[in-house]
Amino acid sequence: MSWGSGLAKGLAITLRAMTRRAVTQQYPKTQPALPPRSRGVIALFEENCTVCMLCARECPDWCIYIDSHKETLPPAAPGGRPRSRNVLDRFAIDFALCMYCGICVEVCPFDALFWSPEFEYAETDIRELTHERDRLRAWMWTVPEPAPLDEAAEEPKEVTAARRAAERAGDGGPAEGGEATGGEAG
């Protein structure tokens, strides 16, 4: 008797599935409704990149290729030393190797890498999946604005501590720098 009830349950499920309407989206004609902040492709904001190489070092797939050179800048003040800075020559990501973990976006201290919801970048040749900085820069316009801060959210502890320290210093309390600012003003 037990196998008969199992068969009846299976047939009931099959009949229910057959009578339901199919919910198939016709993809090329109808674009899918993506969730906010979905991960599609990594976009580069080149102006913020300081060639620190953190993204390339932390990438578990080693799919980020960065080339740069040093440029010497004149001293900012007379008698100062000349400074050097890194100049970005090449920034490329091989999306054939990338596993879309997002470590590079998270580890970037200068907000040069962002997630773009763009997902239509298929190529016919796997060698063309290595996208250079001009293509990564072009995806920057597809990056959505960050969500607004929740007004009901709790204030960060660092901000609260800084505000309390500033209030103590303003009240003439024993905070450091309170006496120094009062002495300079007079």
Number of C-alpha atoms within 10 A of each C-alpha: 5 6 8 9 10 11 11 11 12 11 12 12 11 11 11 9 11 10 8 8 7 8 6 6 10 9 8 7 7 8 9 10 6 11 8 10 14 14 17 16 24 22 26 26 18 18 11 13 19 16 22 13 16 13 24 21 13 14 18 15 14 14 18 23 15 18 13 15 12 11 11 10 11 12 12 10 8 7 7 9 11 11 12 13 13 15 14 17 11 14 20 19 22 18 20 13 14 18 11 15 12 17 14 22 20 12 16 20 15 14 15 19 24 23 21 21 20 17 10 8 10 10 9 7 7 11 11 13 18 18 17 18 20 14 13 21 16 12 20 21 10 14 18 14 7 8 8 6 7 7 7 6 7 8 9 8 9 9 10 12 11 11 12 12 17 16 13 15 18 15 11 12 13 11 14 12 13 17 14 9 12 12 9 7 6 5
